[in-house]
Amino acid sequence: MYEERFDKRKFDELRPIEAETGIIPNADGSARFRIGNTEAIAAVYGPTEVKPKHLEKLDRAVIMCKYDMMSFSVPDRAKPGVDRRDMEIGEVITNALNRAVMVEEFPKSMIGVYVYVTQADAGTRCASLTAASMACADAGLPMRDLIAAVAAGTVGDSVVLDLTKEEEDYEGGTTDVPIAFLPSKNEIVLLQLDGAVSREDMKKVIEVGKVGALKIYEIEKEALKRRFSNESKS
Amino acid sequence: MTQFKNYDIVTPGELLAEGGIGGEGTYMEQEKVFSKYFGMVSMNGNIINIRPLSGKYVPEEGDDIIGKIVEVSDKYWTVNIDVPYSTRIDIRDVGFRVAPGDLASIMDVDDLVYAKIERVTTNRTVDLGMRTPRYTKLPSKMIAKIDPTKIPRLIGKEGSMINTIKDATKCDIIVGQNGIIWVNGPKEQVDLALMAINLVNDKYYDPDLVNRVKELLHYV
């Protein structure tokens, strides 16, 4: 039985969150998103000319996403460069962003999204996706909504929100379900499942994830607006 | 109706109004108006417009822009105007006489040009034109770059902001819609003008911007 979480959080409580935008002056848009010990930074460039040229689409922009973990982000040094896992995550982030960003407004162009994980403690793809969507908004791209992503799942037989690495490795069996929402549209843009879960539990997991995502959404909005309200006071 | 007012900051996907019509920078879904950009509200009567706070220039026909020649061919110049699409000035679109093959004698690589966007074709190539004497090659002087979304603010209502800067600094200033600004004058005056332009760039969302700029120009 998993009755109390390792870090004493409630089962539906998120880890402490920090978010800010405009951290990379050279990029058109950038953001940093930190949840507990997981931190991701994202930079967005574009729309620019498509390179390589054969990937160009006549009716919309292509989003190119690179996800990478810094070699110091995990206890055992991660080999630098994009491996198979990074490619997969880059792909799911691209798919989610394609739903959020109005790519049809920039035919024959490319939007480059670069996400780096500086610290990893589970839920990196969710943190990366959240950071990437904030960076896209900061870059002034037209978007249907911001993306709020969070991992939910089961540990033992409890439904929990925002798993840590410790919980993911729990011997009693865990399920990790990264979920990403367009909160104002109530639309799921990313849903993956690692482990086994019953139909009833899955419904609960998504419900818990949605509540968590809405909280993240508010933090994202606040982080974007903060940059402009603070400066105007000074 | 909506509870938003001018200079409010909104994020993409923020609900602006139930029903009604949205203006620029908004989109409709299920009869509701949402914001498309991370931007600033600008009301026009009952219509709500969102002006993005950042973003790249999207070429539009009729815009006056400043670009840099990057390549000279037999019958056209290739120009960099900071857009994702290939941009050219064809010799048919210029008002002066030029012999094919002798283009470099008029405008060479790295020269700045002030030109007008004649057309944006359906397959997204941009044709520039220099048909009237207004559009010329610019001597290489100081250029400034600001976000294209802030150009309307820099110009101000009927040019009020840019004229304030021009009058106070006695500089020649040409503003390209693509965010490139050409400034010419004595060194100190150019520096002052650039300071004012940078202030507009940084404090773009300040409702009291005109007075801030005036303060800066008279204080220095």
Interface residues (C-beta under 8 A of the other chain):
Chain A: D28 G29 G46 P47 T48 E49 V50 L58 A100 M102 F106 P107 K108 S109 M110 A137 D138 A139 G140 L141 P142 M143 R144 D145 L146 L182 P183 S184 K185 E220 K221 L224 K225 F228 S229 E231 S232
Chain B: I9 T11 P12 G13 E14 L15 G25 Y27 E29 F34 K36 Y37 F38 G39 P52 L53 S54 G55 K56 V58 P84 Y85 N123 R124 D147 T149 D202 K203 Y205 D206
